[in-house]
Amino acid sequence: MLEIKVRLIGLYRKIANSPEIVVEIEEETLGKPTTIYDLLKKISSYYGEEMESLLYTETGEVDDWSRIMINGKDIRFIEESEKILKPGDFVHIFSMAAGG
């Protein structure tokens, strides 16, 4: 069982009612390693529709406004192998700021 610390910022924090959560997740499911996407599914299923609507688009893709970092690296710019979660990983989830 992996324990992953997740720092939540902005609306994500408000929904979870906490700035940081610890998510317990299986290390492997059906022989495949656990990825950031498995973690996001677990978070959205636990916190419900409001969290899910922030994390995902209507087509089920991670929303472009959501910024998800693993150990300080944006998941949009890392290799798939770096998206596999390991003990001690730290995840940040926040929204891209907008305004003018």
C-alpha positions as CSV (number, residue, x, y, z in Angstrom):
1,M,0.0,0.0,0.0
2,L,1.4,3.4,-1.0
3,E,0.8,6.5,1.1
4,I,1.0,9.6,-1.1
5,K,1.0,13.1,0.4
6,V,-1.1,15.5,-1.7
7,R,-0.9,19.3,-1.2
8,L,-4.2,21.0,-2.3
9,I,-4.3,24.6,-3.2
10,G,-7.3,26.9,-4.0
11,L,-10.7,25.3,-4.7
12,Y,-9.2,21.8,-4.3
13,R,-8.3,22.7,-0.7
14,K,-11.8,24.1,-0.1
15,I,-13.5,20.9,-1.4
16,A,-11.3,18.6,0.7
17,N,-11.5,21.0,3.7
18,S,-7.7,20.5,4.1
19,P,-4.5,21.9,2.7
20,E,-2.9,18.4,2.6
21,I,-4.3,14.9,2.4
22,V,-2.7,11.5,2.5
23,V,-4.1,9.0,0.0
24,E,-3.6,5.3,0.5
25,I,-3.5,3.4,-2.8
26,E,-2.5,0.0,-4.0
27,E,1.1,-0.2,-5.4
28,E,0.0,-2.4,-8.3
29,T,-3.4,-3.2,-9.8
30,L,-3.6,-6.3,-12.0
31,G,0.1,-6.3,-12.4
32,K,0.5,-2.7,-13.6
33,P,2.1,0.0,-11.5
34,T,0.1,2.7,-9.9
35,T,0.2,6.1,-11.7
36,I,-0.8,9.6,-11.0
37,Y,-4.0,8.9,-13.0
38,D,-5.0,6.2,-10.5
39,L,-4.4,8.7,-7.6
40,L,-6.5,11.3,-9.3
41,K,-9.4,8.8,-9.8
42,K,-9.2,7.9,-6.1
43,I,-9.3,11.5,-5.0
44,S,-12.2,12.4,-7.3
45,S,-14.2,9.4,-6.2
46,Y,-13.6,10.2,-2.6
47,Y,-14.4,13.9,-2.8
48,G,-17.2,13.5,-5.4
49,E,-18.5,15.4,-8.4
50,E,-17.3,18.8,-7.4
51,M,-13.6,17.6,-7.3
52,E,-14.1,15.5,-10.4
53,S,-15.4,18.5,-12.3
54,L,-12.3,20.5,-11.4
55,L,-9.8,17.7,-12.3
56,Y,-11.4,16.4,-15.5
57,T,-13.0,17.7,-18.7
58,E,-16.3,16.3,-19.9
59,T,-14.4,13.8,-22.0
60,G,-12.5,12.4,-19.0
61,E,-9.1,14.1,-19.7
62,V,-7.2,15.9,-17.0
63,D,-8.4,19.5,-17.3
64,D,-6.0,22.0,-18.8
65,W,-6.7,24.4,-15.9
66,S,-5.6,21.8,-13.3
67,R,-1.9,21.7,-12.6
68,I,-0.6,18.5,-11.2
69,M,2.9,18.1,-10.0
70,I,4.8,15.0,-8.9
71,N,7.9,16.0,-6.8
72,G,7.8,19.5,-8.4
73,K,7.5,18.2,-12.0
74,D,4.4,19.1,-14.0
75,I,2.9,15.9,-15.3
76,R,2.3,17.5,-18.7
77,F,6.0,17.6,-19.4
78,I,7.4,14.3,-17.9
79,E,7.8,10.9,-19.4
80,E,5.1,8.2,-18.7
81,S,7.6,6.3,-16.5
82,E,7.9,9.3,-14.2
83,K,4.1,9.3,-13.7
84,I,4.4,5.9,-11.8
85,L,4.0,6.6,-8.1
86,K,6.6,5.5,-5.6
87,P,6.8,5.7,-1.8
88,G,7.8,9.2,-0.7
89,D,6.3,10.9,-3.7
90,F,4.7,14.3,-3.1
91,V,1.9,15.6,-5.3
92,H,0.6,19.2,-5.6
93,I,-2.7,20.0,-7.2
94,F,-3.8,23.5,-8.0
95,S,-5.5,25.6,-10.7
96,M,-3.9,27.9,-13.2
97,A,-4.6,31.5,-12.2
98,A,-6.7,33.6,-14.5
99,G,-7.4,37.3,-14.5
100,G,-6.2,40.4,-16.0
